[in-house]
């Protein structure tokens, strides 16, 4: 809830340090930023595949939902843990 009496959000309310721990953004190292970009690229390829090959029905809707969920968990596995991959690992993947 906003701290002011008008119940309107202020810039102060939105500062990262005023948010719940689970809602805060993460400052990512260059390695983590690069890994997240690669994960998003890989999932983008799958979305394109789905867009091209699947028809609109309940099953494809579930497939998209699960793909979105997998993307979320893959990115969280990088951003929310003591991730140890290096730029060398990233370059190896790009080959």
C-alpha positions as CSV (number, residue, x, y, z in Angstrom):
1,X,0.0,0.0,0.0
2,X,1.2,3.5,-0.7
3,X,2.5,5.4,2.3
4,X,0.8,8.7,1.5
5,X,-2.7,9.7,2.6
6,X,-4.2,10.0,-0.9
7,X,-3.6,6.2,-1.7
8,X,-1.6,7.2,-4.8
9,X,1.7,5.6,-5.7
10,X,4.7,7.9,-5.6
11,X,8.2,7.4,-7.0
12,X,9.3,6.6,-3.4
13,X,6.8,3.8,-3.2
14,X,8.2,2.2,-6.3
15,X,11.9,2.3,-5.3
16,X,13.4,-1.2,-5.2
17,X,14.4,-0.9,-1.6
18,X,10.8,-0.3,-0.6
19,X,9.5,-3.4,-2.3
20,X,9.0,-6.9,-0.8
21,X,12.2,-9.0,-1.2
22,X,10.4,-11.3,-3.7
23,X,9.3,-8.4,-5.9
24,X,12.7,-6.6,-6.2
25,X,14.6,-6.5,-9.4
26,X,18.1,-8.1,-9.6
27,X,21.3,-6.5,-10.6
28,X,22.8,-9.0,-13.0
29,X,26.4,-9.5,-13.8
30,X,27.4,-9.3,-17.5
31,X,27.6,-13.1,-17.6
32,X,24.1,-13.5,-16.2
33,X,22.7,-10.8,-18.5
34,X,24.2,-12.7,-21.5
35,X,22.8,-16.1,-20.3
36,X,19.3,-14.5,-19.9
37,X,19.5,-13.1,-23.4
38,X,20.5,-16.6,-24.8
39,X,17.6,-18.2,-22.9
40,X,15.2,-15.7,-24.3
41,X,16.6,-16.2,-27.8
42,X,16.2,-20.0,-27.4
43,X,12.6,-19.7,-26.2
44,X,11.9,-17.2,-29.0
45,X,12.8,-19.9,-31.5
46,X,10.3,-22.2,-29.8
47,X,7.6,-19.6,-29.9
48,X,8.2,-19.1,-33.6
49,X,8.0,-22.9,-34.1
50,X,4.7,-23.0,-32.2
51,X,3.3,-20.0,-34.1
52,X,4.2,-21.8,-37.4
53,X,3.2,-25.3,-36.7
54,X,0.4,-25.3,-34.1
55,X,-3.3,-24.6,-34.7
56,X,-5.3,-22.6,-32.1
57,X,-6.9,-25.1,-29.7
58,X,-6.8,-26.1,-26.0
59,X,-3.7,-28.2,-26.4
60,X,-1.7,-25.5,-28.1
61,X,-2.8,-23.1,-25.5
62,X,-1.5,-25.4,-22.8
63,X,1.7,-25.8,-24.8
64,X,2.2,-22.0,-24.9
65,X,1.5,-21.8,-21.2
66,X,4.0,-24.5,-20.3
67,X,6.6,-22.9,-22.6
68,X,6.1,-19.5,-20.9
69,X,6.4,-21.3,-17.5
70,X,9.6,-23.1,-18.5
71,X,11.1,-19.8,-19.7
72,X,10.2,-18.1,-16.4
73,X,11.8,-21.0,-14.4
74,X,14.9,-21.1,-16.6
75,X,15.5,-17.3,-16.1
76,X,14.9,-17.6,-12.4
77,X,17.4,-20.4,-12.1
78,X,20.0,-17.9,-13.4
79,X,18.9,-14.7,-11.5
80,X,17.9,-16.2,-8.1
81,X,20.8,-18.5,-7.4
82,X,24.5,-18.5,-7.0
83,X,25.0,-19.0,-10.7
84,X,28.6,-20.0,-11.6
85,X,28.7,-20.1,-15.5
86,X,31.5,-17.9,-17.0
87,X,31.9,-16.1,-20.3
88,X,33.8,-19.2,-21.6
89,X,30.7,-21.3,-21.0
90,X,28.6,-18.7,-22.9
91,X,31.0,-18.7,-25.8
92,X,31.0,-22.5,-25.9
93,X,27.2,-22.5,-26.2
94,X,27.3,-20.0,-29.0
95,X,29.5,-22.2,-31.2
